[in-house]
């Protein structure tokens, strides 16, 4: 802005100087010419009135003037009678000359003629007196000659004017821009309480407009900042991972969940590529697919997790980027696998007894078994398979009930040691049948729990300890309270469970020894029910076992 003001002022000053120079030269030359013409008229008038002779007039001109004046006398026909510069015989008739023609017509005449070199201008004045015409002329420099004569002076003056004009322009532009510069230096458009004082009242509307602009900008920036903080807070605390990429697959934003999922050792820096964060080719390929098709999804497998990713392409301002959402699908995929196994196992477990019942039923219907002993034998098989089928259905229903109910709905204060003793009495006949001794010990305290569920927990744990024990074995049940938790420990010295099966024995229908489970009438849901009962009471379950050494299962639930 200051440069434009400087240029405008400078050009204005220079134009004014040029115009003034042209006018001054024009007026000076005009005055110069008028002076010459006036002098010639005065000389002619004086000479004719005094009736001087030609020689006298010539002498007077030489003596009184410091410049040469040509004097010519002519008759009325235009013939030269006398000329102080040339021989009369050398001069042609002058009747057609402008000044002579005007003198013959009007009594006086004048003319101006430029020399062939354009360096001088001749002024002529003619006066008619009687039968003669007196003409006087003089030469003066032309306007071109005058200009060329003073061109050096003009250059010097122009240089001085340019310097002066430059100084004036700089000062004027500085003075013009100074109040605005002061406003800018004292102005912070992000200051909502902007206070700026100006010396020029013409600038007050600008300051007022800036104050209003500052208020609007402050509110807008504050809103943007709040929105940014909200988005940052949401993304940083998301369980899901989120990554934003530009079209060159450079990371624009990544939250901590995404880093924990993909590469906990990754340290984000500006300009980092997605390939630096994740080495899994499926995600990188997913970005390329999304670039072509608009969206893609897949699964990243790590030693401990299954991460589902969704990639979406987003376009903005003639460019595009990618948004990647990462979800920990470990439990979901595991649950789906368990559901698939559950469906397959339920189908198999239900099919087996039903097939047996159907087969023996058809035999009985067709009279294949004629004697009562065979009827009794196979009827008993049908009865046992029906009981097994009923137990299986009851266990499935029980699992569904446990999953659907809330712990607070059926909770009551119970003594775990009393429940353990009741279950021990219930299973005493079965233990005696297998020659297994069962002992219960512990301290009396109460917990808030579902009594029927806790009885079922003890029944399943103690029953399994009896069924999978050796003849003459022992089952130890202990109930105690430690650090605000109730500990239920059921230990046996039976066949034990190998380490490869210990992580899966709480799954539905999972059996370590399927042949033995069928012999003992197990459904494969007992320990799964125990685990669900523990979870139902906000508790946990753990196992320690070795082949041939026995098994110890510990359940913990919160006390009152």
FIZAMAR-215514 format. One record per residue (C-alpha): y negated, z negated, x; residue in three letters; residue number from 1. Coordinates in nm, 2 decimals, decimal comma. Example, Ala and Ser with C-alpha at 12.3 -4.5 7.8 and 13.67 -1.06 7.14 Angstrom:
BEGIN
      c2      c3      c1  residuo  num
    0,45   -0,78    1,23      ALA    1
    0,11   -0,71    1,37      SER    2
//
This chain:
BEGIN
      c2      c3      c1  residuo  num
    0,00    0,00    0,00      UNK    1
   -0,24   -0,09    0,28      UNK    2
   -0,17    0,25    0,45      UNK    3
   -0,25    0,43    0,13      UNK    4
   -0,57    0,24    0,09      UNK    5
   -0,66    0,30    0,45      UNK    6
   -0,59    0,68    0,42      UNK    7
   -0,79    0,70    0,09      UNK    8
   -1,10    0,52    0,24      UNK    9
   -1,08    0,71    0,56      UNK   10
   -1,06    1,05    0,39      UNK   11
   -1,34    0,95    0,16      UNK   12
   -1,56    0,86    0,45      UNK   13
   -1,48    1,17    0,65      UNK   14
   -1,54    1,39    0,34      UNK   15
   -1,87    1,22    0,29      UNK   16
   -1,97    1,28    0,65      UNK   17
   -1,87    1,65    0,63      UNK   18
   -2,05    1,70    0,31      UNK   19
   -2,36    1,52    0,44      UNK   20
   -2,35    1,73    0,76      UNK   21
   -2,33    2,06    0,56      UNK   22
   -2,61    1,95    0,34      UNK   23
   -2,82    1,84    0,63      UNK   24
   -2,77    2,17    0,82      UNK   25
   -2,84    2,37    0,50      UNK   26
   -3,16    2,18    0,43      UNK   27
   -3,27    2,18    0,79      UNK   28
   -3,22    2,56    0,82      UNK   29
   -3,41    2,61    0,50      UNK   30
   -3,70    2,40    0,62      UNK   31
   -3,68    2,59    0,96      UNK   32
   -3,70    2,92    0,78      UNK   33
   -3,98    2,82    0,54      UNK   34
   -4,18    2,69    0,84      UNK   35
   -4,15    3,02    1,02      UNK   36
   -4,25    3,22    0,71      UNK   37
   -4,55    2,99    0,64      UNK   38
   -4,68    3,02    1,00      UNK   39
   -4,66    3,40    0,99      UNK   40
   -4,85    3,40    0,66      UNK   41
   -5,12    3,18    0,80      UNK   42
   -5,15    3,39    1,11      UNK   43
   -5,18    3,72    0,91      UNK   44
   -5,44    3,57    0,68      UNK   45
   -5,66    3,44    0,96      UNK   46
   -5,63    3,77    1,16      UNK   47
   -5,72    4,00    0,87      UNK   48
   -6,01    3,79    0,74      UNK   49
   -6,18    3,76    1,08      UNK   50
   -6,16    4,14    1,13      UNK   51
   -6,03    4,11    1,49      UNK   52
   -5,93    4,41    1,68      UNK   53
   -5,57    4,47    1,77      UNK   54
   -5,61    4,36    2,13      UNK   55
   -5,80    4,05    2,01      UNK   56
   -5,53    3,96    1,77      UNK   57
   -5,27    4,00    2,04      UNK   58
   -5,46    3,79    2,28      UNK   59
   -5,52    3,51    2,02      UNK   60
   -5,14    3,51    1,95      UNK   61
   -5,05    3,47    2,32      UNK   62
   -5,31    3,20    2,37      UNK   63
   -5,25    2,99    2,06      UNK   64
   -4,88    3,01    2,01      UNK   65
   -4,60    2,89    2,24      UNK   66
   -4,36    3,15    2,10      UNK   67
   -4,38    3,53    2,08      UNK   68
   -4,51    3,70    1,76      UNK   69
   -4,48    4,07    1,72      UNK   70
   -4,79    4,23    1,57      UNK   71
   -4,78    4,57    1,41      UNK   72
   -5,06    4,76    1,22      UNK   73
   -4,96    5,05    0,99      UNK   74
   -5,14    5,29    0,77      UNK   75
   -5,07    5,32    0,40      UNK   76
   -4,81    5,59    0,47      UNK   77
   -4,60    5,36    0,69      UNK   78
   -4,69    5,51    1,02      UNK   79
   -4,73    5,26    1,31      UNK   80
   -5,09    5,26    1,44      UNK   81
   -5,04    4,97    1,68      UNK   82
   -4,75    4,75    1,80      UNK   83
   -4,78    4,49    2,08      UNK   84
   -4,41    4,52    2,17      UNK   85
   -4,34    4,89    2,16      UNK   86
   -4,51    5,23    2,21      UNK   87
   -4,62    5,37    1,88      UNK   88
   -4,46    5,70    1,96      UNK   89
   -4,12    5,54    1,99      UNK   90
   -4,14    5,38    1,64      UNK   91
   -4,03    5,54    1,33      UNK   92
   -4,20    5,53    0,99      UNK   93
   -4,18    5,18    0,83      UNK   94
   -4,27    5,27    0,47      UNK   95
   -3,91    5,20    0,35      UNK   96
   -3,90    4,85    0,51      UNK   97
   -3,88    4,58    0,25      UNK   98
   -4,19    4,39    0,36      UNK   99
   -4,40    4,71    0,38      UNK  100
   -4,29    4,83    0,04      UNK  101
   -4,37    4,49   -0,11      UNK  102
   -4,72    4,49    0,06      UNK  103
   -4,80    4,83   -0,07      UNK  104
   -4,70    4,72   -0,42      UNK  105
   -4,81    4,36   -0,43      UNK  106
   -5,06    4,32   -0,15      UNK  107
   -4,82    4,12    0,06      UNK  108
   -4,45    4,12    0,14      UNK  109
   -4,19    3,94    0,35      UNK  110
   -3,83    4,00    0,47      UNK  111
   -3,56    3,84    0,68      UNK  112
   -3,32    4,04    0,89      UNK  113
   -3,02    3,91    1,10      UNK  114
   -2,97    4,05    1,44      UNK  115
   -2,66    4,26    1,52      UNK  116
   -2,52    3,98    1,73      UNK  117
   -2,59    3,73    1,45      UNK  118
   -2,74    3,50    1,70      UNK  119
   -3,11    3,54    1,59      UNK  120
   -3,29    3,60    1,26      UNK  121
   -3,62    3,79    1,24      UNK  122
   -3,89    3,69    0,99      UNK  123
   -4,14    3,95    0,87      UNK  124
   -4,47    3,91    0,68      UNK  125
   -4,69    4,20    0,58      UNK  126
   -5,04    4,19    0,44      UNK  127
   -5,23    4,48    0,30      UNK  128
   -5,60    4,49    0,38      UNK  129
   -5,80    4,79    0,29      UNK  130
   -5,64    5,11    0,43      UNK  131
   -5,42    4,92    0,67      UNK  132
   -5,11    4,70    0,66      UNK  133
   -5,09    4,41    0,90      UNK  134
   -4,73    4,29    0,98      UNK  135
   -4,64    3,99    1,19      UNK  136
   -4,28    3,89    1,28      UNK  137
   -4,10    3,64    1,49      UNK  138
   -3,74    3,56    1,59      UNK  139
   -3,57    3,23    1,54      UNK  140
   -3,21    3,12    1,60      UNK  141
   -2,97    3,19    1,31      UNK  142
   -2,77    2,92    1,14      UNK  143
   -2,46    3,02    1,34      UNK  144
   -2,66    3,00    1,67      UNK  145
   -2,80    2,67    1,57      UNK  146
   -2,45    2,54    1,49      UNK  147
   -2,31    2,67    1,82      UNK  148
   -2,60    2,51    2,00      UNK  149
   -2,53    2,17    1,86      UNK  150
   -2,15    2,19    1,84      UNK  151
   -2,11    1,96    2,14      UNK  152
   -2,34    1,71    1,98      UNK  153
   -2,15    1,75    1,65      UNK  154
   -1,81    1,68    1,83      UNK  155
   -1,95    1,36    1,98      UNK  156
   -2,10    1,25    1,66      UNK  157
   -1,78    1,33    1,47      UNK  158
   -1,58    1,12    1,72      UNK  159
   -1,82    0,83    1,67      UNK  160
   -1,80    0,88    1,30      UNK  161
   -1,41    0,89    1,31      UNK  162
   -1,40    0,56    1,51      UNK  163
   -1,65    0,40    1,28      UNK  164
   -1,47    0,54    0,97      UNK  165
   -1,14    0,41    1,11      UNK  166
   -1,28    0,06    1,16      UNK  167
   -1,45    0,06    0,82      UNK  168
   -1,13    0,19    0,66      UNK  169
   -0,91   -0,08    0,82      UNK  170
   -1,16   -0,35    0,73      UNK  171
   -1,20   -0,23    0,38      UNK  172
   -0,82   -0,19    0,33      UNK  173
   -0,76   -0,53    0,47      UNK  174
   -1,02   -0,68    0,25      UNK  175
   -0,87   -0,50   -0,05      UNK  176
   -0,51   -0,61    0,02      UNK  177
   -0,59   -0,96    0,15      UNK  178
   -0,60   -1,14   -0,19      UNK  179
   -0,27   -0,97   -0,29      UNK  180
   -0,12   -1,06    0,05      UNK  181
   -0,23   -1,42   -0,01      UNK  182
   -0,06   -1,42   -0,35      UNK  183
    0,26   -1,28   -0,20      UNK  184
    0,26   -1,53    0,08      UNK  185
    0,22   -1,82   -0,16      UNK  186
    0,45   -1,68   -0,42      UNK  187
    0,81   -1,77   -0,47      UNK  188
    0,94   -1,58   -0,78      UNK  189
    1,23   -1,82   -0,80      UNK  190
    1,00   -2,12   -0,84      UNK  191
    1,00   -2,20   -1,21      UNK  192
    0,69   -2,42   -1,16      UNK  193
    0,49   -2,15   -0,97      UNK  194
    0,13   -2,25   -0,89      UNK  195
   -0,09   -1,99   -0,71      UNK  196
   -0,46   -2,00   -0,68      UNK  197
   -0,66   -1,68   -0,64      UNK  198
   -1,02   -1,62   -0,54      UNK  199
   -1,05   -1,30   -0,75      UNK  200
   -1,05   -1,33   -1,12      UNK  201
   -0,93   -0,97   -1,15      UNK  202
   -0,60   -1,08   -0,99      UNK  203
   -0,54   -1,36   -1,24      UNK  204
   -0,35   -1,14   -1,49      UNK  205
   -0,12   -1,04   -1,20      UNK  206
   -0,05   -1,40   -1,12      UNK  207
    0,01   -1,49   -1,48      UNK  208
    0,26   -1,20   -1,51      UNK  209
    0,43   -1,32   -1,20      UNK  210
    0,46   -1,67   -1,33      UNK  211
    0,63   -1,54   -1,65      UNK  212
    0,85   -1,32   -1,44      UNK  213
    0,94   -1,61   -1,22      UNK  214
    1,03   -1,83   -1,52      UNK  215
    1,26   -1,55   -1,66      UNK  216
    1,42   -1,48   -1,33      UNK  217
    1,48   -1,86   -1,27      UNK  218
    1,65   -1,89   -1,61      UNK  219
    1,85   -1,57   -1,56      UNK  220
    1,97   -1,68   -1,21      UNK  221
    2,05   -2,03   -1,33      UNK  222
    2,27   -1,87   -1,61      UNK  223
    2,44   -1,64   -1,36      UNK  224
    2,50   -1,94   -1,12      UNK  225
    2,65   -2,15   -1,40      UNK  226
    2,87   -1,86   -1,51      UNK  227
    2,98   -1,80   -1,15      UNK  228
    3,06   -2,17   -1,11      UNK  229
    3,25   -2,17   -1,43      UNK  230
    3,45   -1,87   -1,33      UNK  231
    3,51   -2,01   -0,98      UNK  232
    3,62   -2,34   -1,13      UNK  233
    3,86   -2,17   -1,37      UNK  234
    4,01   -1,94   -1,11      UNK  235
    4,04   -2,21   -0,84      UNK  236
    4,22   -2,44   -1,08      UNK  237
    4,44   -2,18   -1,24      UNK  238
    4,81   -2,23   -1,21      UNK  239
    4,84   -1,86   -1,20      UNK  240
    4,74   -1,67   -0,89      UNK  241
    4,46   -1,41   -0,91      UNK  242
    4,35   -1,15   -0,66      UNK  243
    4,07   -0,90   -0,69      UNK  244
    4,08   -0,58   -0,48      UNK  245
    3,84   -0,29   -0,43      UNK  246
    3,95    0,07   -0,43      UNK  247
    4,04    0,05   -0,06      UNK  248
    4,27   -0,25   -0,13      UNK  249
    4,02   -0,49    0,04      UNK  250
    4,04   -0,85   -0,10      UNK  251
    3,72   -0,93   -0,29      UNK  252
    3,84   -1,26   -0,43      UNK  253
    4,16   -1,47   -0,41      UNK  254
    4,23   -1,82   -0,55      UNK  255
    4,43   -2,09   -0,38      UNK  256
    4,73   -2,05   -0,62      UNK  257
    4,77   -1,69   -0,50      UNK  258
    4,76   -1,80   -0,14      UNK  259
    5,02   -2,07   -0,20      UNK  260
    5,25   -1,82   -0,38      UNK  261
    5,23   -1,55   -0,12      UNK  262
    5,13   -1,68    0,22      UNK  263
    5,02   -2,05    0,26      UNK  264
    4,92   -1,98    0,62      UNK  265
    4,68   -1,70    0,52      UNK  266
    4,31   -1,77    0,59      UNK  267
    4,08   -1,55    0,39      UNK  268
    3,80   -1,37    0,56      UNK  269
    3,57   -1,09    0,44      UNK  270
    3,72   -0,75    0,47      UNK  271
    4,08   -0,87    0,47      UNK  272
    4,34   -0,63    0,32      UNK  273
    4,61   -0,71    0,07      UNK  274
    4,87   -0,62    0,33      UNK  275
    4,74   -0,92    0,54      UNK  276
    4,80   -1,16    0,26      UNK  277
    5,15   -1,04    0,14      UNK  278
    5,42   -0,86    0,33      UNK  279
    5,63   -0,80    0,02      UNK  280
    5,64   -0,42   -0,03      UNK  281
    5,70   -0,44   -0,40      UNK  282
    5,35   -0,58   -0,46      UNK  283
    5,19   -0,32   -0,23      UNK  284
    5,38   -0,05   -0,41      UNK  285
    5,27   -0,20   -0,74      UNK  286
    4,90   -0,15   -0,64      UNK  287
    4,97    0,21   -0,56      UNK  288
    5,15    0,27   -0,89      UNK  289
    4,86    0,10   -1,08      UNK  290
    4,62    0,33   -0,90      UNK  291
    4,80    0,63   -1,05      UNK  292
    4,92    0,49   -1,39      UNK  293
    4,66    0,22   -1,46      UNK  294
    4,90   -0,08   -1,46      UNK  295
    5,22   -0,20   -1,30      UNK  296
    5,44   -0,52   -1,29      UNK  297
    5,73   -0,66   -1,09      UNK  298
    5,89   -0,96   -0,93      UNK  299
    5,84   -1,10   -0,58      UNK  300
    6,14   -1,30   -0,46      UNK  301
    6,09   -1,58   -0,21      UNK  302
    6,35   -1,84   -0,09      UNK  303
    6,22   -2,10   -0,34      UNK  304
    6,04   -1,90   -0,61      UNK  305
    6,04   -1,60   -0,83      UNK  306
    5,68   -1,47   -0,87      UNK  307
    5,60   -1,22   -1,14      UNK  308
    5,30   -0,99   -1,07      UNK  309
    5,09   -0,78   -1,30      UNK  310
    4,85   -0,52   -1,16      UNK  311
    4,57   -0,36   -1,36      UNK  312
    4,33   -0,10   -1,25      UNK  313
    3,96   -0,15   -1,35      UNK  314
    3,68    0,11   -1,32      UNK  315
    3,31    0,03   -1,28      UNK  316
    3,00    0,22   -1,15      UNK  317
    3,19    0,54   -1,05      UNK  318
    3,44    0,34   -0,85      UNK  319
    3,74    0,12   -0,93      UNK  320
    3,93   -0,19   -0,82      UNK  321
    4,24   -0,38   -0,90      UNK  322
    4,31   -0,72   -1,06      UNK  323
    4,65   -0,89   -0,97      UNK  324
    4,78   -1,18   -1,17      UNK  325
    5,07   -1,39   -1,02      UNK  326
    5,28   -1,61   -1,24      UNK  327
    5,55   -1,85   -1,12      UNK  328
    5,84   -1,73   -1,32      UNK  329
    6,11   -1,94   -1,14      UNK  330
    6,18   -2,17   -1,43      UNK  331
    6,14   -1,89   -1,69      UNK  332
    6,39   -1,66   -1,51      UNK  333
    6,62   -1,95   -1,45      UNK  334
    6,60   -2,05   -1,81      UNK  335
    6,67   -1,70   -1,91      UNK  336
    6,97   -1,70   -1,68      UNK  337
    7,09   -2,03   -1,83      UNK  338
    7,04   -1,89   -2,18      UNK  339
    7,25   -1,59   -2,09      UNK  340
    7,52   -1,81   -1,94      UNK  341
    7,50   -2,04   -2,24      UNK  342
    7,54   -1,76   -2,48      UNK  343
    7,83   -1,62   -2,28      UNK  344
    7,99   -1,96   -2,24      UNK  345
    7,94   -2,06   -2,61      UNK  346
    8,11   -1,73   -2,71      UNK  347
    8,39   -1,79   -2,47      UNK  348
    8,43   -2,16   -2,56      UNK  349
    8,43   -2,09   -2,93      UNK  350
    8,65   -1,79   -2,91      UNK  351
    8,93   -1,96   -2,72      UNK  352
    9,02   -2,24   -2,98      UNK  353
    8,95   -2,00   -3,27      UNK  354
    9,19   -1,75   -3,12      UNK  355
    9,45   -2,02   -3,08      UNK  356
    9,40   -2,14   -3,43      UNK  357
    9,41   -1,79   -3,57      UNK  358
    9,73   -1,70   -3,38      UNK  359
    9,93   -2,00   -3,48      UNK  360
    9,79   -1,98   -3,84      UNK  361
    9,92   -1,62   -3,87      UNK  362
   10,26   -1,73   -3,74      UNK  363
   10,28   -2,01   -3,99      UNK  364
   10,17   -1,77   -4,27      UNK  365
   10,43   -1,51   -4,18      UNK  366
   10,71   -1,78   -4,17      UNK  367
   10,79   -1,73   -3,80      UNK  368
   10,84   -2,10   -3,76      UNK  369
   11,12   -2,19   -4,00      UNK  370
   11,21   -2,53   -3,87      UNK  371
   11,00   -2,84   -3,93      UNK  372
   11,00   -2,93   -3,56      UNK  373
   10,82   -2,60   -3,47      UNK  374
   10,58   -2,64   -3,76      UNK  375
   10,50   -2,99   -3,65      UNK  376
   10,45   -2,88   -3,29      UNK  377
   10,23   -2,58   -3,35      UNK  378
   10,05   -2,76   -3,64      UNK  379
    9,95   -3,03   -3,39      UNK  380
    9,82   -2,76   -3,15      UNK  381
    9,61   -2,62   -3,44      UNK  382
    9,48   -2,97   -3,51      UNK  383
    9,39   -3,04   -3,14      UNK  384
    9,21   -2,70   -3,11      UNK  385
    9,02   -2,77   -3,43      UNK  386
    8,92   -3,11   -3,29      UNK  387
    8,81   -2,94   -2,97      UNK  388
    8,61   -2,68   -3,16      UNK  389
    8,45   -2,95   -3,37      UNK  390
    8,36   -3,16   -3,06      UNK  391
    8,21   -2,85   -2,90      UNK  392
    8,00   -2,78   -3,21      UNK  393
    7,89   -3,14   -3,23      UNK  394
    7,78   -3,14   -2,86      UNK  395
    7,58   -2,82   -2,91      UNK  396
    7,41   -2,97   -3,22      UNK  397
    7,35   -3,29   -3,02      UNK  398
    7,18   -3,09   -2,74      UNK  399
    6,96   -2,91   -2,99      UNK  400
    6,86   -3,24   -3,15      UNK  401
    6,77   -3,40   -2,82      UNK  402
    6,56   -3,10   -2,72      UNK  403
    6,37   -3,09   -3,05      UNK  404
    6,29   -3,46   -3,10      UNK  405
    6,02   -3,66   -2,93      UNK  406
    6,11   -3,99   -2,75      UNK  407
    5,85   -4,19   -2,95      UNK  408
    6,00   -4,09   -3,28      UNK  409
    6,33   -4,28   -3,25      UNK  410
    6,26   -4,54   -2,97      UNK  411
    6,34   -4,90   -3,01      UNK  412
    6,38   -5,20   -2,78      UNK  413
    6,74   -5,22   -2,66      UNK  414
    6,93   -5,41   -2,39      UNK  415
    7,11   -5,15   -2,17      UNK  416
    7,36   -5,41   -2,04      UNK  417
    7,47   -5,48   -2,40      UNK  418
    7,50   -5,10   -2,47      UNK  419
    7,71   -5,06   -2,15      UNK  420
    7,95   -5,34   -2,25      UNK  421
    7,99   -5,19   -2,60      UNK  422
    8,08   -4,86   -2,46      UNK  423
    8,32   -5,02   -2,21      UNK  424
    8,50   -5,19   -2,50      UNK  425
    8,52   -4,85   -2,69      UNK  426
    8,68   -4,67   -2,40      UNK  427
    8,91   -4,96   -2,29      UNK  428
    9,22   -4,81   -2,46      UNK  429
    9,16   -4,47   -2,29      UNK  430
    9,11   -4,65   -1,95      UNK  431
    9,43   -4,85   -2,00      UNK  432
    9,62   -4,53   -2,09      UNK  433
    9,51   -4,37   -1,75      UNK  434
    9,56   -4,71   -1,57      UNK  435
    9,19   -4,72   -1,48      UNK  436
    9,00   -5,04   -1,45      UNK  437
    8,63   -5,04   -1,58      UNK  438
    8,39   -5,31   -1,48      UNK  439
    8,03   -5,36   -1,60      UNK  440
    7,77   -5,58   -1,43      UNK  441
    7,40   -5,61   -1,41      UNK  442
    7,10   -5,80   -1,55      UNK  443
    6,97   -5,82   -1,90      UNK  444
    6,64   -5,66   -1,98      UNK  445
    6,51   -5,44   -2,25      UNK  446
    6,38   -5,08   -2,25      UNK  447
    6,22   -4,87   -2,53      UNK  448
    6,48   -4,60   -2,60      UNK  449
    6,70   -4,43   -2,86      UNK  450
    7,00   -4,65   -2,89      UNK  451
    7,25   -4,38   -3,01      UNK  452
    7,14   -4,15   -2,73      UNK  453
    7,18   -4,43   -2,47      UNK  454
    7,53   -4,51   -2,61      UNK  455
    7,62   -4,14   -2,57      UNK  456
    7,48   -4,14   -2,22      UNK  457
    7,71   -4,43   -2,12      UNK  458
    8,01   -4,28   -2,31      UNK  459
    7,98   -3,94   -2,13      UNK  460
    7,93   -4,10   -1,79      UNK  461
    8,21   -4,36   -1,82      UNK  462
    8,44   -4,11   -2,00      UNK  463
    8,40   -3,86   -1,72      UNK  464
    8,46   -4,13   -1,46      UNK  465
    8,79   -4,21   -1,63      UNK  466
    8,90   -3,85   -1,70      UNK  467
    8,84   -3,73   -1,34      UNK  468
    8,98   -4,03   -1,17      UNK  469
    9,32   -4,09   -1,01      UNK  470
    9,58   -4,31   -1,17      UNK  471
    9,51   -4,67   -1,08      UNK  472
    9,15   -4,59   -1,00      UNK  473
    8,83   -4,79   -1,07      UNK  474
    8,51   -4,73   -1,25      UNK  475
    8,20   -4,94   -1,17      UNK  476
    7,90   -4,96   -1,40      UNK  477
    7,59   -5,13   -1,29      UNK  478
    7,26   -5,19   -1,48      UNK  479
    6,95   -5,32   -1,29      UNK  480
    6,58   -5,32   -1,29      UNK  481
    6,37   -5,22   -0,99      UNK  482
    6,00   -5,14   -0,95      UNK  483
    5,95   -5,10   -1,33      UNK  484
    6,25   -4,86   -1,36      UNK  485
    6,59   -4,92   -1,52      UNK  486
    6,87   -4,80   -1,30      UNK  487
    7,21   -4,70   -1,46      UNK  488
    7,48   -4,64   -1,19      UNK  489
    7,83   -4,52   -1,28      UNK  490
    8,06   -4,50   -0,98      UNK  491
    8,43   -4,40   -0,95      UNK  492
    8,68   -4,36   -0,67      UNK  493
    8,83   -4,04   -0,82      UNK  494
    8,87   -3,68   -0,72      UNK  495
    8,50   -3,62   -0,63      UNK  496
    8,29   -3,31   -0,64      UNK  497
    8,23   -3,07   -0,36      UNK  498
    7,86   -3,01   -0,25      UNK  499
    7,86   -2,65   -0,36      UNK  500
    7,91   -2,76   -0,73      UNK  501
    7,68   -3,06   -0,73      UNK  502
    7,36   -2,86   -0,81      UNK  503
    7,52   -2,70   -1,11      UNK  504
    7,73   -2,97   -1,28      UNK  505
    7,45   -3,06   -1,52      UNK  506
    7,44   -2,70   -1,65      UNK  507
    7,58   -2,63   -1,99      UNK  508
    7,96   -2,54   -1,99      UNK  509
    7,98   -2,56   -1,62      UNK  510
    8,31   -2,70   -1,50      UNK  511
    8,43   -2,77   -1,15      UNK  512
    8,80   -2,75   -1,24      UNK  513
    8,84   -2,56   -1,56      UNK  514
    9,21   -2,61   -1,59      UNK  515
    9,17   -2,99   -1,57      UNK  516
    8,88   -2,99   -1,82      UNK  517
    9,10   -2,81   -2,07      UNK  518
    9,38   -3,07   -2,01      UNK  519
    9,14   -3,36   -2,07      UNK  520
    8,97   -3,19   -2,37      UNK  521
    8,63   -3,16   -2,21      UNK  522
    8,37   -2,92   -2,36      UNK  523
    8,16   -2,88   -2,04      UNK  524
    7,85   -3,02   -2,22      UNK  525
    7,89   -3,39   -2,13      UNK  526
    7,67   -3,41   -1,82      UNK  527
    7,43   -3,16   -1,97      UNK  528
    7,38   -3,40   -2,26      UNK  529
    7,33   -3,69   -2,01      UNK  530
    7,06   -3,49   -1,83      UNK  531
    6,88   -3,41   -2,15      UNK  532
    6,90   -3,77   -2,27      UNK  533
    6,75   -3,88   -1,93      UNK  534
    6,47   -3,62   -1,96      UNK  535
    6,42   -3,72   -2,33      UNK  536
    6,33   -4,07   -2,20      UNK  537
    6,11   -3,94   -1,92      UNK  538
    6,38   -4,03   -1,67      UNK  539
    6,58   -3,85   -1,40      UNK  540
    6,94   -3,82   -1,29      UNK  541
    7,10   -3,78   -0,94      UNK  542
    7,46   -3,75   -0,80      UNK  543
    7,63   -3,84   -0,48      UNK  544
    7,99   -3,73   -0,43      UNK  545
    8,26   -3,63   -0,18      UNK  546
    8,60   -3,47   -0,23      UNK  547
    8,86   -3,74   -0,26      UNK  548
    8,61   -4,02   -0,22      UNK  549
    8,47   -4,04   -0,57      UNK  550
    8,14   -3,98   -0,75      UNK  551
    7,83   -4,19   -0,81      UNK  552
    7,58   -4,08   -1,08      UNK  553
    7,25   -4,26   -1,11      UNK  554
    7,01   -4,24   -1,41      UNK  555
    6,66   -4,39   -1,40      UNK  556
    6,43   -4,44   -1,70      UNK  557
    6,10   -4,63   -1,74      UNK  558
    6,12   -4,99   -1,85      UNK  559
    5,88   -5,15   -2,10      UNK  560
//
